[in-house]
Amino acid sequence: MKNQSIITYITFAVVLLATSCKLDNIPDPNNPSIASVTNNANAAQLQNLVSGLESRSKDYVATAQNAFGTFGRDVWYFNSNDSRNIQFWLGLGGRKPDADFYGVANIYLSPYQAIKQANVLISAVNNTSVITAEQKLAYSGFAKTIQGYQYLIPANSQYKNGIRIDVSNESKPGPFVTYEEALKAIQAVLKDGYTDLTKAGTTLPFKLTSGYAPFSSPAGLAKVNRALAARTAIYQKDWQGALDALSLSFFSITGDLDLGPAHVYGAPPEAFNPFFYVLNSNVSNLPVVHPSFVKDALPGDSRITKKIFVRNTPLINTVGTIPLSSLYQDKRWATNTSAVPFIRNEELVLIYAEASAQLGHFDDAVTAINRIRTAANLTVYTGEKNLNALITEILFQRRYSLWFEPAGHRWFDLRRYDRLSEIDVTLDAGAVFTQLERPSSEVNWDKFNK
């Protein structure tokens, strides 16, 4: 199957929440075909597509967070059932990412499946008469917002390899575009979604989960959209664009730092929170906190006590040439159904600080830095007010505020500033990667479909 594009697999991906084999021509009411929901879909079918999209939009989380976290040494992902997570992800023995690199396929595949799901939703909305023109804009605005976010996941992990943006026709996917072109296209998708949401009235014609509770209106989703645009802008080094997007988002220096949309989890058929582990239990398959995260923290930083549990005995992994040991465990998740935020106001405050510093607005940057520091029970910033010093401080605060969150902040942040050498590999004697490699399925698709 390696001569088949990974994008082609999306044709067979789940459109709602499940699939079944085709045995005859009798329609399956539980698993309708794409055609059946893109031709005058009823309200229930549209709701199923929305729910399916929200559910599918979190499928990247477990793999991406564990892999990105390990690459950036936020965590080590211990997996006693398979030594390759440690050996490959830490680059032990000179290993480097290749086209069939172990355990990372979902970082590429899952976002494109969500993008496909969003395309199906948009097609269904455009070909139904059961909703008004204004209501259609709410559906399409939400779908495009999710698409923009999902594109960003493979774009950041593939980096200079580039990604495909045009995947509307799975049998004829568009060409790979550069990282810079991808970011520009992502901003265009987000902007289209934002424009739709601003014209979509005051109420949503569909329901979202509690993960979007603070944003369950077109205006609320528009603020989420602009928050994602601000994140994308700093990857583009579009500092004024980041500030402009923040002004239309849910950003607030004085507001709740934890405010933001989240991926929800629950009992089957929903998945459980993939990062919940019983504290102090004798488990061997979990991401453990990298010891440097605790060692490098400033004395009294409340983010350590808020996020990190100190075990009675360390967890140890011996699959590499050097035994790895951590006494620390993630304690952010109260239950196995706890929601996982994917962008929070705390990140937006730090984006404001970074963009302000880059534009020479040093006092504004310090104000934002101090909001983060005082929230963590630290004293205010007293360092120099120049670009290099402020960026160093902001990256340090991003490390502790955004630790082990889905976007892989530390790995990408240090890459953005050519500081990957700052990642501590002394405890594992491994390597630090710059990017993942293009999947072999994509390489072979282009090879055999010229």
N, C-alpha and C positions, 0 to 999 in steps of 0.2 A: 504493500500500500504506500510505499515511500515515494512513488511517482505521482501521488495525488496530493494536491495542495491542501494544507491545513484549513484553508478558507473553504474548500469544497465540503469539508466535513460539516460545516455550518448548515448546509442544506438539510442534513439529516439530524440536526440538533433538536432538542426539545423546544417546541414553539410555545407550548403552555407550560405544564409542569411534568408531563410524562409523555412517553411514546409507546407505540405498539407495532407489531409486525402486521403488514398488510396481507390478509388472507383472502379477501374477496372484495367486492365492490360495495358492500354494505357499510355506510358511514358509521364510524365509531363515535358515539356522542361524548365519550369521555376524553378522546384524543383526536380532535378534529384535524383535518389537513390544513395546510396553509391556505389553499384556495377557498376552503369553506369559511374561513374567518376574514378573508380579504375581499369578499364579495357581499356587500350589504350585511355586515356583521350586526348582531343585535347588541343591546347594552350589556348583557351578561358576558357575551364573548369579548367585548372590548375590555370589560373589567378583568376577565381572565388574562388577557394579554398584558394589561398593566401590572397585575399581580405577578405574572410570570416574569416580566421584565425586572421588576424590583427584586424578585427572588434570584434571578440569574445574575443580576448585577453584583452580587456578593460572592460568586463562585470563585473568583480569583483570590479571595482574601487569605485563606489558610496557606496556600503555597507561596504566594507573593510575600506575605508578611514574614513567614519563616525563612524564606530564601534571602530576601532583601535584608532582613534583620541579621542573618548570619554573615552575609557579605560585608555589611557595615560594622560587624561585631557589636551590635546591640545585644545579641543573644548568640548562643550556640544551639543549634537544633540537634538534640540528642535523640537518636532513634536506634534502640537496641535491636530492632528487627531487621535493620538494613544499615550496614556501616557506610553505605555510599553517601548518605546525607552529609556526614562529617567529612569523609575523604574528598568528595568532589566539591562541596560548597565552600570548604576552607582552602581548597587548592593544595591539599597535601600531596607530597610526592611529585610536585611539579605539574599537577593537573590544572588544565585551563578549560574554560567553556568551549565546547565544540557544537556542531550541528545536532548532536544527539545527547547533549549534556543531561546528566541524570536529574530527574525529579522536578524540572522547571517548566514542562510543557504547558501546564495550566496557566502560567503567567501570560502566555501568548494566546492559547486557544480560548480560554473562558471569556476574556473581554470581547473577542470577535463574535462569539455566540450571543453575547448580550447586544452587541451592535446589530446583529442579524434580527434578534427579537425586536429591537426598536424599529428596524426597517419594516418588519411585518406589521407592527402596531401602526406606524404611519400610513402604510398602504391600506390597512383596514379602515382607518379613520377617513382617509380620502375617498373611500369607495363605499361609504354607508350613508344612508339618509335618515338615520335615527337620532342624530345629534345636529346641533346648529353649527354654523360656520365658526362662531365664537368658541363653542365648546371644542371643536376640532383643534383649535389653536392651543388649548390647554393640554390635550393629549400629545400633540406634536412637540410642544415646548418641553414637556417632561421627557419625551423620548430622546430629543436632541441633547438635552442636558446630560442624560445618562450616557449617550453616545460619546460626547466630548470627554467625559471622565474616563470611560472605558478605553478610548484610543490612547489616553495618556499613559496607561499602564504598560502596554508593549512598547510605546514610543520611548519611555524612559529606560526600560530594561534593554532594548535593542540599541538605543543611542545612535551612534554613527552608522550603524547598519541601515537605519531607516525602516519604515513600515509601509504597508499598503493602507491607503485611505479609501480608495474606491473599491468597495467590496459589495456593491449592490447586486452584481451579477456574479454568483459564485463560480460559474463555469468560465467566466472571463474576468477574473479580478484585475484591477488596475495595477500599474507599475509600483515598485517601491519608490518612495520619495525620501529625501534626506530628513534628518532629525529636525532641522530648522523649518523645512517645508511642512513637515507633519505638525509641528507646533502651530504654525500659521493656519493650517487647515482645521486643527482642533479649535482654535479661537473662532474661526468662521462658523463651525458647527454650533459652538456655544452661543455665539452672537445671534445666529438664526433662532436658536431655542429661546434666548432671552427676548427677542423681538416678538416671537409668538406668545410668550407668557404675558408680556405687557399689554397684549391686545385680547387676552382670554377672559376678560370679565373679572368678577370678584370671588367666584366660588369654583371649585373643581367639580367636574362632572363624573369623577371617579374617586375611589378611596385608596389611600396609601396606608401603610402600616404605621405603628406608633413611632417608628424611626424618623418619620417626617412630621411628627405631631406639631412642632413649632412652626412648620412651614407648609401647612396643608391648605394652601390657597395659591392661585397663580402668582400673586405678589410675593408670597413666601418662597415658592420654588424659584422665582426670578432672583431672589437674594442668594439662594444656594448656587444658582448658575453663575452669578458674578463672583462668588467666593472661589469657585473652581477656575474661573477666568483669571482671577488674581494669582492663584497658584501657577497656572500655566504661564502667566506673564513673567514671573521671576525666572522661569526656565528659559524664557526668551531674552532675558535681560532688558525687558521693556518696563523700566521702573515707573515711568509716568502712567503707563497702561495699567500697571498693578494698582497704583493709587486710585486711578479712575474706577477700576472694577471694584475695589474695596468700598468706595463711596456709595455704591449701589448694592452692596452685599449686606450681611448681618454683622459686619465688623463693628466693634465698639471697644474702645480702650478701657472704658469703665464697666463694661458689661460682664456677664457670666462667661468665663473663659472656656467652660465646657459646652457652651451652646453650639449645636450643629446637628446635621442629619446623621443617621446611623443605620448600619445594617442590623436587622433584627434576627433573633434566633429563637427557636422554640422546640417543642416536642415533635417527633415525627408526625407527618411527612416533612416538616421543616427540619433543617439541620441544627444541631446543638452548637453553641459557641465553641469554635475549635481551639480556643486558648484557655478554656477553663480547666483547671486541674486542682484536685483537692490539695490544700496546703499541707506541707510536711509529709505527704504520703510517699510511700516507697514506689515510685514510678520511674521508668527509664525512657519513656517516649514523650518528650516534651521540650519546648525551648527553655533553656535555663538562662538566667541573666548573666551577661558577660561580666566577669569580676571587675574589669576596668571601669564599668559604668558606675559602680559604687565607689571604687577607689578614687576616681577623678572628681567626684562631686565636691562641691563646696560645703564646709561644715554647716550643719543646721538646715540644709536644703530640704524642705518638706516634701518635695517631689519624690525623694528617696523613700521616706516613710509611707507616702501615699501609694506608691507603685510597687515597692519591693518588699518581699517577705523573707526574713532570715530564718533558714531552716535549722533544725537541731543537728543534722548531719548533712554533709555535702552530697550532691549528686555527681557521680564520676562516670566518665566515658573513656574507654581504653582502646578504641579502634585505631587511633593514629599512633605515630611513633612516640608522642608525648601524651600521657594521660591528661585528660581535661577534667577540671573539678570546679564546681560552683556551689557556693553555699546559699545562693539567692534564687528566688522564684517570683514570677509575676503574680501580683495579688490584686490586680485591678478588677477582676471579674467575680462578682459576688456569687453568681450561680451559672449553671450551664446554659441559661437562656438570656444572659446579659447581652445587651446590644453593643455593637462595636462601632464607634463613631468613625467616619471617614474624612471629615474635615471639621475643625472646631474653631471657635473664635480665638483661642490661644494661638493657633497657627496664623490667623489673620492679623493679630497684633504684631507677631514677629515678621510677617510679610511687610506690614506697614513700617516697622523699624528698618528692615533691610532696604526697601525702596527709598525711604527717606534718607538713609545714610548715603546710598548710591547717588542721590540727587543733591547731596551737600546740605541737606536739612538736618544737621547734626543734633540740634536741640530736640526736634521732633523724634528722632531716632532714640535719643536717650530717654525721653518721656515714655516711649513704648517699652524700652528695655526695663525701665524701672517698674512699670506695671507688672511685668513678668517676674522680676526679682522680688518685689515686695509680696506678691502673691505666693511666692515660694519661701517666705520668711527670711529673705536675704536682705542685706543692706543695699542701699542704692548704689548705682554705678559711679565710680570715682576715677575711672581710667581716662586715658586721653580721648579727646574729641577729634579724631581724624578717621579717615575711611578705613584704613587697615585695622586699627584698634577696635573700631565699632563692629566691623564685619566679624572679627575674631570673637568678640563678645556675643554677637547675635548667633553665630554658629554654635557657640557653647550653649547658649540658652535653648536653641532649637534641639540640640542633642537631648537635653533633659526634659523639656516640655513635650516634645513629640516622639519620645522614645518608643520604639517598637510599635508604631502605628502603621496602618495598611500601606501608606504611600512610600515607605522605604526612605524616609527623609535623610538619615545620616549618610547613607551610601551616595545618594544623589547630591546632597548638599556639598560634601567634600569633593565630589567630582566636579561640580559647578565651579568651584574655586581652586581647582588643581591642587587639592590638599589630601588626596587619597593616602599619601604617605603618613598622615597623622593617625590612621587606623592602626591600633595596637595589635600586632600579630605575634608578639613575643611569647605569649602563653600557648599558642598552638603551632607556631613555626610554619604557618600557612602563607597564603598569598592574598592579595587584594585585587579583585577583578575590576576592569573598567566597564564592561558590558557583557551581556549574553550574546550568543551567536545566533544567526538566522537558522531556524529549524530546518532539518534536512528535507522535510516534506515540501517546504517552500522552495528550497534550492532545486529539488528534483522536478517540481511543477514547472518552474521556469525553464529547466533544461529540456523537458520533454514536450513542452507546449509553446514552442517558439513560433 
